[in-house]
Every structure is written in C-alpha cells, then in structure tokens.
C-alpha cells in the first residue's frame, strides 16, 4: 500500500482545539487525537494530497497553546501531529472537552467555577459557529457557557440527576452513548469516542469518509474473518466440531470453487438431506444462500483494500460470470460492486497516486 501523501497546502484543514485543565482526563484527549490522525490517514489514502484533514491544538486552562509535551507525548503537540504545520487557510472547527477527574458532583461544580474563563471560551466558540465535543462530565463546562439551552446530550447515568438540577433546560438522552445535536456532540463514556470521531468526520468531510472511518474504528467479526480467509484461506478451528461448523469451514476454504452440495455434505460427514436440514434449522437458509453471503463478505474486503477489477474479484469469490456476481452482490448489499467500492474503498484510484515530475 502506498504511503499517505504529504497534504497539499490548499487542502482544507479543520482545526480542533483541546483545552487541558489540571483536572482533565488527558487520556480522553490523546485517544481522540489518535482517532483524528487515523481519519487523516484514511482521507489521504482515498484522495491523496488533496484530501481534507484535521489539525489540533492543545490549550492550557487560560486558552493558550501548549507548545510541547514531554517524552513520548511530544507527537501529540508537535508538527507530526498536524497541529503546528496547519496552513493559514485552516479554520477553527471544534472544541473538545475531555471528562474531568472529580470524585462527585460537588467537585465537578467546583472545577467549573474555577475555570470560568474556559466556559467563556466555549461560548465564544459556539458564537463563531464551531462545534463543542464533550466526554462525560465535561458536559458541565460546555453547559455552563449558557449557549446550549434546549439541546440534547448524553451523560453517564450516575451524573444525570445532578446535571438536570443544574441545567434543566438541557434534555438528557437516557441509554444513548453518543448524541449529535447541532453544535454539540456529546458522549457519555470514553468508549463512545470512536462514534464521536466518526460523527465529526461526517460533519467536516462528508458521509463517504465517515462510513470508511466507521468500518475501521469499529470491530466487525464478519469482515475480520473474511479478510483472513481472503488472505490465507484459514478455516474454523478444529475445536468447533459440528455438522454446521464443518460445512462452513469447508465453504470458507473453498469459496472460489464451484458449489456442490454433494461435496459439501461429504466434508460435513452427513447426507445432503441432513445438511440441508441443519442449515434450515440453525441458520434459516440453504447452504447455497450462506455461501453467497460468505462470498459477498470476501468481495467487500477485496473491493475495499485492493485495486483488482470487479471481474477478477468475481472469480476470486467463486463466480465465473461477472454479471451473476453483480446480481448476487446487489441482493446482499443493496448496491453494485462499483458503487460499494466508491463508498468504502480504503485506497484511492491509481491515478491519484501518480507523481508529476516537472
């Protein structure tokens, strides 16, 4: 895979300001920066040097830039992180507020009262059309700006009662990890940061890149297994010894071969009729339908990470007729292979990686 391109000076850049108070959970900020960095890599892989990107600045409690962090944390504040090499055309796009280290709600209120300057900075950012992103009890800092009345937010359940007493004009969404309500993106707990980052990508860079980020940021057992099968023809471990497991293992190791119910039944050590009954009872589908789903899972991986043609991918997935492959792929995914690649590919077309030598 080619290395990501050096961003063009004309590429749009969206800056995220990240205030770090003495009470801030700095790990939230560092994890979020890693997600922004990953989004930059994915954008570059798809669109080359002209791709949009994120930059970020770490700020102190007074709102002034933190120019350097010590040791291995230096990459989060130096040019390698994209913060100090932002072109002059970059614009402030969002303010990220990590959660606060505070043992109880009275301590949270005390932290907020000590940092009124930051609350005013939040209000100014909102007045300028920026987004505000909060993690957990960082929502107190955002709400204290007085600019988020009638908005919705996500909070951990154990903060809800106290927050509602302090800010009754803000509606809390119970049981929702991440809420995206206009200028305010909030996540209840740090495990929602990947969803928040994906939502930010959607706002800044569009739905297509957001879909790619979602597929990379979230675990996907089906795609992981398909990737292993496509790469090395792995099969289900022998400890899973059942009729269905044996049949699926055979399918996965012979995806590119013509379908034969007799051979599949022989591999599963049962009769064809028994095999059909097992698939219907346990999966509510025929072996052939399940084979099509496995082949389409492999096809999605190949469309995402390779530049092979659709007919070549059809053959690699067991379809000698590209037209038949297209029909089946549309039935399983709701879109044609070419459209799927356009929306989800992690690589840009070769022409975008061509270097012009003057």
GINOR-V467093 format. One line per field, one symbol per residue. burial: 1 if it has 16 or more other ideal C-beta (glycine too) atoms within 10 Angstrom, else 0. A space follows every 50 residues. Layout:
# GINOR-V467093
burial: ???
This chain:
# GINOR-V467093
burial: 00011010001111111111101111011111101111110111111110 11111111101000000010000001100011100100010111111111 01001001001100100110111011000111111111111111101100 11111000110110001001011000111110111111010111111111 11011001110111111000001011101100001100000011111111 11011100000001101101010011011000000010011101111111 11111100011011011110010011011001100010011011111100 01000000
